Amino acid sequence: MPLPGACLNIMEARHKQKGYGSISNPERFCNQDFKNLKQYCLIKGVRYLDDMFPPDAKSIGQGILKPSDLAHVKWLRPAQIAPDAEFVVDGVSRFDFGQGVLGNCWFLASIGALTFQNHIFEQVVPLDQKIKENYCGIFHFRFWRFGRWVDVVIDDKLPTINGRLIFVHSKDPNEFWPALLEKAYAKVCGSYTDMTSGTPSEAMMDFTGGVHMCVQLSDASSDVWGLICRAGKSNTLMGCGTPQGETSANTVLPNGLVQGHAYTVTGVKELISQGKLVKLIRLWNPWGKGEWVGDWSDRNENLPDFINRMAFEDFCKFYTDLDICGLKPDFIDGKSSAQWKTSVYEGRWVAGTTAGGCINNRDTFWTNPQYRIKVVGENSETNGEKNILVSLMQKPDKRNRRLVQNLHIGFSVYLYKTQSGKFPAMFFNTHLPVARSDKYMNAREVIEFLMLKPGEYLIVPSTFKPNETASFILTIHSREETCFYIALCYEEVDAEQLQRLLNENILKGLAFKKSVKLNLNLLALVCMYIYLSKLLLKSDCVCSSGMKVSDDMLSLMALRYGASSGHMALECFISLMIRLDCMKTENKSHWMYVSMYT
């Protein structure tokens, strides 16, 4: 039986305090310990076989290969494919590999960018792994997954047809780090098929766990070139994409670019040509072939140290978006002396309790999680510079990536002066947001770069529709000089408010149904309900007794005592209130979370 949610929350909080889930102490994906598994295999003299991602058709997934091809797939270890197999041959480079039959150019474009940052690459791909020394067929890789670093263990059996790799392949047939890295990420996604289609930003975030910015090149401001130059000098990964077009994806256009395709930005350069300043961007195609053939391409200019380049103006014209991901937000600001700090909070929208939907839902918007921030300092107000980067990322609840259905998410920012506790509906009916996400998007992450003047603000993340359950990560990057801090509004409700919430959102007419389990007839239930109502309506007495619960506790109550339909039977409500009152009377509030679920 899985642990109840309250226990998991307590365990996760303790693990986080001890650094578990950090890059230096990553979580064990699927609870597999690389060192223990390798030691066991070496002692037993066996080759490792991963039962969590076995070499079979399920790990490949459906729809990527024809049934006739799938029947001919053989999973081979590197030494069975190439007699002189090595993990890495003469260092790593974007030219080491090419895309296979899998439509994961977004992932390979991110790997291409990763090869330019050696220290980040070594975080993801431990280079102390060998195919010949102390070999037992086991490898591991590290990825950032929604707030935590995970260590992913795989065996080295790779899918082949006629002895050739089906998916990513190395230019040097003896080199296998690209294929093994791809397999590890396929395991995280659920299968190879689950890696089909995506954006470079997704993989780049999973390689860094850092700061992500997305620039729509059609709306590019005058500072985009400066941003790209700063990113090029910083420890960042950059990727971009071309529009889908009217024809099918992967169609090669006359200018050499591929429709609906992801590319890696590998460099920027400024030079003087015919007395004019020219801005150039160097790009790389994960296919390993097919490049831009317009102005400043390889065919038109001889510049051997900056191949596969195009003018910045053409870049903005033929590409739709630019993704930049770095370990730190230092590339955001034009001031090299600017220092940034980061605050990360994890939360959850729960249908019926904390999933109030967007501001269009006036009666329920206030129930969404709320976060207070304070900005102090005069720089923001005098210079008008953006000083806060807000990221809202939703966490999937599905094991397989292709089954994840992203909700439309966004956030609003409100300025306030004096307010304690959770902000009620009246506040949002009388105040307009001073900033918000551009729009609600069904994307993994929504990002906005804001300018907030000194003051106290409230950030409300939400889904577009109410009663949609999902987990999220709210990350806020701020300039150091703003003296910024953040705190969660512990959304407490007293017993009277709790009763109203339960009546309005959960009971829904089930309160007076006859209960067989409690052996109470209808009259007894009605009498007990009236008695409890009188007690609960004594708000002053209840308030003074300290009967307040947080949104997390409210969500746990709904999970434990509510039905799958979102309703709660009267007997369940009675049991809930008795337990809540008992734990308060016995002064055992520190065990409230655990006892409430049992």
C-alpha positions in Angstrom: 0.0 0.0 0.0 1.5 3.4 -0.9 2.2 5.9 1.8 -0.5 8.5 2.4 0.1 11.9 1.0 0.7 13.5 4.4 3.5 11.0 5.1 5.1 11.7 1.7 5.0 15.4 2.3 6.8 15.0 5.6 9.4 12.7 4.1 10.0 15.0 1.2 10.4 18.0 3.5 13.0 16.1 5.6 14.8 14.9 2.5 15.0 18.4 1.1 16.4 19.7 4.4 19.2 17.1 4.1 20.0 18.0 0.5 18.4 14.9 -0.9 17.4 15.6 -4.5 20.3 18.1 -5.1 22.9 17.6 -7.8 25.4 16.3 -5.3 22.9 14.0 -3.7 20.3 13.1 -6.4 17.2 11.0 -5.8 17.3 7.4 -7.0 15.0 7.1 -9.9 12.7 4.1 -9.6 14.6 3.6 -6.3 17.6 2.0 -8.1 21.0 2.6 -6.5 23.7 2.7 -9.1 26.6 1.8 -6.8 24.9 -1.0 -5.1 23.6 -2.5 -8.4 27.1 -2.3 -10.0 28.8 -3.8 -7.0 26.3 -6.7 -6.9 26.9 -7.4 -10.7 30.7 -7.3 -10.3 30.6 -9.6 -7.3 28.3 -12.1 -9.1 30.1 -11.7 -12.4 26.9 -11.0 -14.3 25.7 -8.3 -16.8 23.1 -5.9 -15.5 19.6 -6.2 -16.9 17.2 -3.4 -16.0 13.8 -4.8 -15.1 12.4 -1.3 -14.7 13.1 -0.5 -18.4 13.5 -3.9 -20.0 14.8 -4.5 -23.5 11.5 -5.2 -25.1 8.8 -3.6 -27.3 7.2 -1.9 -24.4 10.3 0.2 -23.8 10.3 1.2 -27.5 6.6 2.1 -27.4 3.8 2.0 -30.0 3.6 3.8 -33.3 7.3 4.6 -33.8 8.1 1.4 -35.8 6.1 -0.7 -38.1 5.1 -4.1 -36.7 7.3 -5.8 -39.3 10.3 -3.7 -38.2 9.5 -4.2 -34.5 9.7 -7.9 -35.0 13.3 -7.6 -36.2 14.5 -5.5 -33.3 17.4 -7.0 -31.3 18.7 -5.4 -28.2 22.5 -5.6 -28.2 25.2 -4.4 -25.9 27.9 -2.0 -27.3 30.5 -4.7 -27.6 28.1 -6.7 -29.7 27.6 -3.7 -32.1 31.2 -2.5 -32.3 34.3 -4.6 -31.3 36.2 -1.5 -30.0 33.2 0.1 -28.2 34.0 3.0 -25.9 31.8 5.3 -23.9 33.5 8.5 -25.1 36.0 8.7 -28.0 38.3 11.8 -28.1 36.0 14.0 -26.1 32.4 15.1 -26.7 31.1 17.3 -29.5 27.8 18.2 -31.2 29.3 16.5 -34.3 29.5 13.2 -32.5 26.0 12.1 -33.3 23.0 12.2 -35.7 19.3 11.8 -35.3 17.7 8.4 -35.9 14.1 7.5 -36.8 12.8 9.0 -33.6 11.3 12.5 -33.8 13.2 13.9 -30.9 15.2 16.7 -32.6 14.3 18.9 -29.6 16.2 16.6 -27.3 19.2 16.2 -29.6 19.4 19.9 -30.2 19.6 20.3 -26.4 22.4 17.8 -26.3 24.2 19.7 -29.0 24.0 22.8 -26.7 25.1 20.7 -23.7 28.4 19.7 -25.4 29.5 23.4 -25.2 29.3 23.5 -21.4 31.7 20.9 -20.1 30.9 21.2 -16.4 27.1 21.0 -17.1 27.7 18.0 -19.4 29.6 16.2 -16.7 26.8 16.8 -14.2 24.4 15.0 -16.6 26.8 12.5 -18.0 29.3 11.1 -15.5 32.5 10.6 -17.5 34.1 8.1 -15.2 32.0 5.4 -16.8 33.8 2.8 -19.0 32.8 0.0 -21.3 35.9 -2.1 -20.7 37.1 -1.4 -17.2 35.0 -2.8 -14.3 32.3 -3.3 -16.9 29.1 -5.1 -16.0 26.6 -3.4 -18.5 25.3 -0.7 -16.2 25.4 3.1 -16.6 23.8 6.1 -15.0 22.8 9.7 -15.9 21.4 12.6 -14.0 18.5 14.8 -14.9 16.6 17.6 -13.2 13.0 16.6 -12.9 10.5 19.2 -11.6 12.5 20.5 -8.6 14.7 17.5 -7.9 17.8 15.9 -9.4 17.4 12.2 -10.1 20.0 9.6 -10.9 18.7 7.3 -13.6 20.2 3.7 -14.0 20.0 1.8 -17.2 21.5 -1.3 -18.7 23.5 -0.9 -22.0 21.3 -3.0 -24.2 20.3 -0.8 -27.2 17.7 -1.5 -29.9 19.1 -2.4 -33.3 17.9 -3.7 -36.6 20.5 -5.7 -38.6 23.1 -4.7 -36.1 22.6 -0.9 -36.6 21.2 1.4 -34.0 17.6 2.5 -34.7 17.7 5.8 -32.8 20.5 8.3 -32.2 23.8 7.0 -33.6 27.3 8.2 -33.3 29.4 9.3 -36.3 32.2 7.1 -34.8 30.6 3.6 -34.6 32.7 2.9 -31.5 31.2 5.8 -29.4 28.1 5.1 -27.4 27.5 8.0 -24.9 24.8 9.6 -27.1 22.8 6.4 -27.5 23.0 5.6 -23.8 22.1 9.1 -22.8 19.0 8.9 -25.1 18.0 5.6 -23.5 18.2 7.0 -20.0 16.0 9.9 -21.0 13.6 7.6 -22.7 13.3 5.7 -19.4 12.4 8.9 -17.6 9.8 9.7 -20.3 8.3 6.2 -20.2 9.5 4.9 -23.5 11.3 5.9 -26.7 8.0 6.8 -28.3 7.3 9.2 -25.4 10.2 11.3 -26.6 8.4 12.2 -29.8 7.8 16.0 -30.2 8.8 18.6 -27.8 10.7 21.9 -27.3 14.4 22.3 -26.6 13.5 24.2 -23.4 12.1 21.0 -21.8 15.4 19.1 -22.2 17.6 22.1 -21.4 15.7 22.6 -18.1 16.2 18.9 -17.4 19.9 19.3 -18.0 20.4 22.3 -15.8 17.5 22.8 -13.4 18.2 26.5 -13.9 16.7 29.7 -15.3 14.7 29.5 -18.5 13.6 32.3 -20.8 11.7 32.1 -24.0 11.8 34.9 -26.6 9.2 35.1 -29.3 11.3 36.4 -32.2 8.3 37.9 -34.0 8.0 40.3 -31.0 11.7 40.6 -30.4 12.7 43.9 -28.7 15.9 45.8 -29.4 17.6 44.1 -26.5 17.3 40.6 -27.9 20.7 40.7 -29.5 22.2 41.9 -26.3 20.5 39.1 -24.4 21.8 36.5 -26.8 25.3 37.9 -26.6 25.2 37.8 -22.8 23.9 34.3 -22.9 26.7 33.3 -25.3 29.2 34.5 -22.8 27.5 32.9 -19.8 27.0 29.2 -18.9 23.8 28.8 -20.9 22.2 26.4 -23.4 20.3 28.0 -26.4 17.9 26.4 -28.8 15.4 27.7 -31.4 12.7 26.4 -33.6 11.2 27.0 -37.1 7.5 27.3 -37.7 5.4 24.3 -38.8 4.2 25.8 -42.1 1.4 24.5 -44.2 3.1 21.3 -45.3 4.1 18.4 -43.0 6.9 18.8 -40.5 10.5 18.0 -41.4 10.0 19.4 -44.9 13.2 21.0 -46.2 12.6 24.5 -47.6 14.5 26.0 -50.6 16.6 28.1 -48.1 17.8 24.9 -46.5 15.9 25.2 -43.2 13.6 22.4 -42.0 9.9 23.2 -41.1 8.8 22.4 -37.5 12.4 21.6 -36.5 14.6 22.3 -33.5 18.1 23.8 -33.9 20.9 24.5 -31.5 22.4 28.0 -31.2 26.1 27.4 -30.9 27.6 30.9 -31.1 27.2 34.6 -31.8 29.6 37.0 -33.5 29.8 40.6 -34.6 32.0 41.7 -37.5 32.5 44.6 -39.9 31.6 43.9 -43.6 31.8 46.6 -46.2 31.9 49.2 -43.5 28.8 48.0 -41.7 28.3 46.1 -38.5 27.0 42.6 -39.1 25.4 40.4 -36.4 25.8 36.6 -37.0 24.3 33.6 -35.3 25.8 30.1 -35.7 23.3 27.2 -35.8 23.4 23.4 -35.8 20.9 20.9 -37.2 20.5 17.7 -35.1 20.2 15.8 -38.4 23.9 16.4 -38.9 23.2 17.7 -42.4 21.1 20.3 -44.1 21.8 23.9 -43.2 20.9 27.5 -44.1 21.9 28.4 -47.7 21.1 32.1 -47.6 23.3 35.1 -46.9 26.4 34.4 -44.8 25.9 30.6 -45.2 28.9 28.3 -45.9 28.2 28.6 -49.6 28.4 32.4 -49.7 31.2 33.3 -47.3 34.5 31.9 -46.3 34.7 32.2 -42.6 36.1 28.8 -41.4 35.9 29.6 -37.7 32.2 30.4 -37.8 30.5 28.0 -40.1 26.7 27.4 -40.4 25.9 31.0 -39.7 23.1 33.4 -40.7 22.4 37.1 -40.2 20.5 38.1 -37.0 17.8 39.7 -39.2 17.2 36.4 -41.1 17.3 34.5 -37.8 14.4 36.6 -36.5 12.6 36.2 -39.8 12.8 32.5 -40.3 12.7 31.2 -36.7 9.8 31.6 -34.3 11.2 31.3 -30.8 14.5 31.3 -28.9 15.0 29.3 -25.6 17.8 30.2 -23.3 18.5 28.2 -20.2 21.3 28.8 -17.7 22.4 27.7 -14.3 22.0 31.3 -13.0 20.0 34.3 -14.2 23.1 36.4 -14.7 22.5 36.5 -18.5 19.1 38.3 -18.0 20.5 41.6 -16.8 22.7 43.9 -18.9 24.6 44.9 -15.7 27.4 42.5 -15.1 27.5 43.4 -11.4 23.9 42.4 -10.8 23.3 39.6 -8.4 20.2 37.4 -8.4 18.7 35.1 -5.9 16.1 32.4 -6.3 13.1 31.2 -4.3 11.3 28.0 -5.1 7.9 26.9 -3.8 6.0 23.7 -4.6 2.2 23.7 -4.4 -0.9 22.0 -5.6 -4.3 22.8 -7.0 -6.9 20.4 -5.5 -10.4 20.2 -7.0 -13.0 21.4 -4.5 -10.5 23.1 -2.2 -7.6 25.0 -3.8 -8.4 24.9 -7.5 -10.3 28.1 -8.0 -9.6 28.7 -11.6 -8.8 32.1 -13.2 -10.1 35.5 -12.1 -13.2 35.0 -14.3 -14.4 32.7 -11.5 -15.0 35.4 -9.0 -16.4 33.2 -6.3 -13.6 30.7 -6.2 -10.5 32.5 -7.5 -9.5 33.4 -3.9 -9.2 29.7 -3.0 -6.1 29.3 -5.1 -2.7 29.1 -3.4 -1.4 32.6 -2.5 2.2 33.8 -2.1 3.3 37.1 -0.6 6.4 38.8 -1.8 8.0 42.1 -0.8 10.3 44.3 -2.9 12.4 46.9 -1.2 14.7 49.4 -2.9 14.5 52.4 -5.2 16.4 51.0 -8.3 13.4 49.4 -9.8 11.3 52.5 -9.5 13.8 55.0 -10.8 15.2 53.0 -13.6 12.1 51.1 -14.7 14.1 48.0 -15.2 12.6 44.5 -14.9 13.6 43.0 -11.6 11.5 39.9 -11.1 11.4 36.7 -13.2 8.4 34.5 -12.3 8.2 30.9 -13.5 5.2 28.7 -13.0 5.7 25.0 -14.0 3.2 22.3 -13.7 4.2 18.8 -12.6 2.8 15.8 -14.4 0.8 13.1 -12.7 1.4 10.5 -15.5 4.4 8.1 -15.8 4.4 8.3 -19.6 5.2 11.7 -21.1 2.9 11.3 -24.1 -0.1 10.8 -21.7 0.5 14.1 -19.9 -2.2 16.6 -20.7 -0.9 20.0 -19.6 -3.5 22.3 -18.2 -3.8 26.0 -19.1 -1.9 27.7 -16.3 -1.0 31.3 -15.5 -0.6 33.7 -12.6 -1.7 37.2 -11.4 0.2 39.7 -9.3 -1.6 42.1 -6.9 -0.3 45.0 -4.9 -1.6 45.3 -1.3 -1.0 47.4 1.7 -2.3 45.7 4.8 -3.8 42.2 5.0 -3.3 39.2 7.2 -4.2 35.6 6.5 -5.5 34.5 3.2 -6.9 37.1 0.9 -10.7 36.8 0.6 -12.9 37.0 -2.5 -13.7 40.6 -1.7 -10.1 41.6 -2.2 -10.0 40.3 -5.7 -13.4 41.9 -6.5 -12.0 45.3 -5.6 -8.4 45.1 -6.8 -7.0 44.7 -10.3 -3.7 42.8 -10.9 -0.6 45.0 -11.5 1.0 42.2 -13.5 0.1 38.8 -14.9 1.3 36.1 -17.2 0.7 37.1 -20.8 -2.0 34.4 -21.2 -3.0 31.0 -19.9 -1.1 28.4 -21.8 -1.3 24.6 -21.9 2.5 24.5 -21.6 4.8 22.8 -19.1 6.0 26.3 -18.0 4.8 29.9 -18.1 7.4 32.6 -17.6 7.1 36.4 -17.3 9.8 39.0 -16.7 8.3 41.8 -14.6 9.1 45.2 -13.2 7.7 45.6 -9.7 8.1 48.8 -7.8 8.9 48.7 -4.0 5.9 47.3 -2.1 4.2 44.2 -1.0 2.6 41.9 -3.6 0.5 38.8 -3.8 1.1 36.2 -6.5 -1.8 33.8 -7.3 -1.0 30.9 -9.6 -4.0 29.2 -11.0 -5.4 27.0 -13.8 -7.7 28.6 -16.3 -10.7 26.4 -15.3 -11.7 25.7 -11.7 -11.6 22.3 -10.1 -8.6 21.0 -12.1 -6.1 19.1 -9.9 -2.4 19.4 -10.5 0.9 20.1 -8.8 3.1 23.0 -9.6 6.4 24.7 -8.9 6.5 28.5 -8.5 10.0 29.9 -9.0 10.9 33.5 -8.5 14.3 35.1 -9.4 14.9 38.5 -8.1 17.7 41.1 -8.1 19.7 41.0 -4.9 19.4 44.7 -4.3 15.6 44.6 -4.2 15.9 42.8 -0.8 13.1 40.5 -2.0 11.5 37.9 0.1 8.7 35.4 -0.3 6.3 33.7 2.0 3.4 31.3 1.5 0.0 32.6 2.7 -1.0 29.8 5.1 -4.5 29.7 3.9 -6.3 29.1 7.2 -10.0 28.8 7.6 -11.8 28.5 10.9 -14.4 25.8 11.5 -17.3 28.0 10.3 -15.6 28.7 7.1 -14.7 25.1 6.7 -18.3 24.1 7.1 -19.4 26.6 4.5 -16.7 25.3 2.1 -17.9 21.8 2.6 -21.5 22.7 2.2 -20.9 24.7 -1.0 -18.3 22.5 -2.7 -18.5 19.0 -1.2 -21.8 18.0 0.4 -24.0 18.8 -2.6 -27.2 17.3 -1.1 -25.7 14.0 0.2 -25.9 15.1 3.8 -29.3 13.5 4.6 -28.9 10.2 3.0 -29.6 7.2 5.2 -26.4 5.6 6.5 -26.1 1.8 6.8 -22.6 1.9 8.1 -23.4 4.1 11.1 -26.7 2.3 11.7 -28.4 5.7 12.2 -31.8 6.4 10.7 -32.7 9.6 8.9 -34.1 11.3 12.0 -31.0 10.6 14.0 -28.8 12.0 11.3 -30.9 15.1 11.0 -30.7 15.7 14.7 -27.0 15.2 14.8 -26.5 17.5 11.8 -28.5 20.3 13.6 -26.5 19.8 16.8 -23.2 20.1 14.9 -24.5 23.1 13.0 -25.2 24.9 16.2 -21.8 24.1 17.6 -20.0 25.2 14.4 -22.0 28.5 14.2 -20.5 29.6 17.5 -17.7 31.2 15.5 -16.2 33.2 18.4 -15.8 30.1 20.6 -14.4 28.0 17.8 -12.0 30.8 16.7 -10.7 31.3 20.3 -10.1 27.6 20.6 -7.8 27.7 17.6 -9.8 25.5 15.2 -8.0 26.6 12.1 -6.5 24.5 9.3 -4.3 25.3 6.3 -5.2 24.6 2.7 -2.9 21.6 2.8 -4.9 20.1 5.6 -8.2 21.0 3.9 -7.0 19.2 0.8 -6.1 16.2 2.9 -9.5 16.2 4.5 -11.2 16.2 1.1 -8.9 13.4 -0.1 -9.5 11.2 3.1 -13.2 11.8 3.7 -14.6 12.9 0.4 -15.9 10.7 -2.4 -14.4 10.5 -5.9 -17.4 12.5 -7.1 -16.2 15.5 -5.0 -19.0 15.0 -2.4 -18.8 14.2 1.3 -21.4 12.1 3.1 -22.6 13.4 6.5 -21.2 10.5 8.5 -17.8 11.3 6.9 -18.1 14.9 7.9 -19.0 13.9 11.5 -16.0 11.6 11.7 -13.8 14.3 10.3 -14.9 16.9 12.8 -14.6 14.5 15.8 -11.1 13.6 14.8 -10.1 17.3 14.2 -11.5 18.3 17.6 -10.0 15.4 19.4 -6.5 16.1 18.0 -6.8 19.7 19.0 -8.0 18.9 22.5 -5.2 16.4 23.1 -2.7 19.0 21.9 -1.4 16.7 19.2 -1.4 19.2 16.3 2.1 18.1 15.2 0.6 14.7 14.4 -2.5 16.1 12.7 -1.3 15.5 9.2 -0.5 11.8 9.8 -3.5 11.0 12.0 -6.0 12.7 9.7 -5.3 10.2 6.9 -5.3 7.0 8.9 
